[in-house]
Amino acid sequence: MNRHGTGSSARPSVDPVPLFRLREGIYATDLLIAVIVELDLFTWIDRAGEVRIGDIEEEFGLDPRALDVLITYLVALELLERGPDQRVRLMPLAAEYLVAGSPWDMRAYFGSLSERPGCVEMLAALRTGKTASWSSSPGDSRDWSERLVDPGWARRVVAAMDSRGRFLGVEFAAALDQLTGISRSLDIGGDSGVYSCALVDRRPRLRASVLERSPVDGVARELLAERGYADRVDVITGDMFAGPLPAGFDLHIYSHVLHDWSEEQVRGLLAASYAALEPGGWIVDHDAHINADKTGPLPAAEYSVMMMHGTQGKCWAVSELSVLLADSGFVDIRHQDTTSDRSVVIARKPAG
Ligand SMILES: C[S@@+](CC[C@H](N)C(=O)[O-])C[C@H]1O[C@@H](n2cnc3c(N)ncnc32)[C@H](O)[C@@H]1O
């Protein structure tokens, strides 16, 4: 791989997936501890037998988005099992070790960790649905998106997103080989433009654009120029939530963007894409996706906990995205794995 990791199809010698999983799963155990210790959820489910998710929401006064993320995580951990009609029941691991009265009750072992700041924040998120400060920063209560107006913070975020994209970009671009008739792509919230670089490397005739707000836009322009991509990847300054998206593109990319936003906001973005895309144009969501029946995979379920804690979103299930895309008018919806727990959900605007 060249020094900047773009412009090359060379791959590193070791798979980085263990590092991705450590970084993206960092908040998940805090959520589990909060649920065992503060809610004693597994004892309550044990006493109630098979329960409806709605009953859990009502009993404990939980926010529906946070509860949805929690249930997917507990199912992926094989502590709960999904039954029909939005019901869940205990799996043996929970029934034996996380329930009052069991001879093997280990709740106290988790209890000795429940003062961790992350556990306290998780409990608040479960109860209020409100976003905690990114990275639990004690000095700045703004959420990650509001903080992006600070140039120093914007540079750190761009460096973070770019570092993973240098690895993920190659397989992302390869997964899009199946898309035909593409001449202009728009990477919405495209950050450093690293995915657009990977795409133009594979499709020399493609003209790519990145849509970003200021000051991220300026950092992206600098990086693209440094890397020698300025003639093939440009940056459009704009706010994806403000007004129509730019016209004239036949591919819209959302990479790790939809997981930051609520269902209503995602619906708004998909509708804006549908309106702006050329007839027959494509839309691609690249992310860690939850599987269609929301039983895992565990790395995506853990990453979703991080999104629940620090953003208004979550990792979307393929089934949920399919509904949102279809509701917006997209057709030909498909899903394909890429690398490091990532996949692409692809759909098309009808040709005419
Ligand atoms: C989690 S990052 C994902 C970056 C990149 N697409 C990736 O896959 O690594 C979210 C990106 O959305 C951008 N963003 C957030 N709000 C935006 C808005 N209203 N308009 C345009 N971009 C926005 C941020 O600047 C940031 O680059």
The ligand as an SDF file (V2000), in Angstrom:
LIG
                    3D

 27 29  0  0  0  0  0  0  0  0999 V2000
  -19.5370    9.6150   10.5910 C   0  0  0  0  0  0  0  0  0  0  0  0
  -18.8890   10.7150    9.4110 S   0  0  0  0  0  0  0  0  0  0  0  0
  -18.7660    9.6720    7.9850 C   0  0  0  0  0  0  0  0  0  0  0  0
  -17.7190   10.1440    7.0490 C   0  0  0  0  0  0  0  0  0  0  0  0
  -17.4740    9.2760    5.8090 C   0  0  0  0  0  0  0  0  0  0  0  0
  -18.6060    9.2810    4.9240 N   0  0  0  0  0  0  0  0  0  0  0  0
  -17.0840    7.8800    6.1960 C   0  0  0  0  0  0  0  0  0  0  0  0
  -17.7010    6.9200    5.7630 O   0  0  0  0  0  0  0  0  0  0  0  0
  -16.1180    7.7460    6.9510 O   0  0  0  0  0  0  0  0  0  0  0  0
  -20.2530   11.7490    9.0600 C   0  0  0  0  0  0  0  0  0  0  0  0
  -19.9400   12.8590    8.0840 C   0  0  0  0  0  0  0  0  0  0  0  0
  -21.1400   13.5840    7.8360 O   0  0  0  0  0  0  0  0  0  0  0  0
  -20.7990   14.9490    7.6980 C   0  0  0  0  0  0  0  0  0  0  0  0
  -21.9990   15.7520    7.9700 N   0  0  0  0  0  0  0  0  0  0  0  0
  -22.6630   15.8440    9.1470 C   0  0  0  0  0  0  0  0  0  0  0  0
  -23.7100   16.6530    9.0210 N   0  0  0  0  0  0  0  0  0  0  0  0
  -23.7150   17.0870    7.7250 C   0  0  0  0  0  0  0  0  0  0  0  0
  -24.5650   17.9440    6.9870 C   0  0  0  0  0  0  0  0  0  0  0  0
  -25.6120   18.5090    7.5670 N   0  0  0  0  0  0  0  0  0  0  0  0
  -24.2790   18.1490    5.6760 N   0  0  0  0  0  0  0  0  0  0  0  0
  -23.1960   17.5590    5.1030 C   0  0  0  0  0  0  0  0  0  0  0  0
  -22.3590   16.7290    5.7600 N   0  0  0  0  0  0  0  0  0  0  0  0
  -22.6200   16.4960    7.0600 C   0  0  0  0  0  0  0  0  0  0  0  0
  -19.6960   15.1540    8.7060 C   0  0  0  0  0  0  0  0  0  0  0  0
  -18.9290   16.3040    8.4120 O   0  0  0  0  0  0  0  0  0  0  0  0
  -18.9140   13.8640    8.5770 C   0  0  0  0  0  0  0  0  0  0  0  0
  -17.9030   13.9780    7.6270 O   0  0  0  0  0  0  0  0  0  0  0  0
  1  2  1  0
  2  3  1  0
  2 10  1  0
  3  4  1  0
  4  5  1  0
  5  6  1  0
  5  7  1  0
  7  8  2  0
  7  9  1  0
 10 11  1  0
 11 12  1  0
 11 26  1  0
 12 13  1  0
 13 14  1  0
 13 24  1  0
 14 15  1  0
 14 23  1  0
 15 16  2  0
 16 17  1  0
 17 18  1  0
 17 23  2  0
 18 19  1  0
 18 20  2  0
 20 21  1  0
 21 22  2  0
 22 23  1  0
 24 25  1  0
 24 26  1  0
 26 27  1  0
M  CHG  2   2   1   9  -1
M  END
$$$$
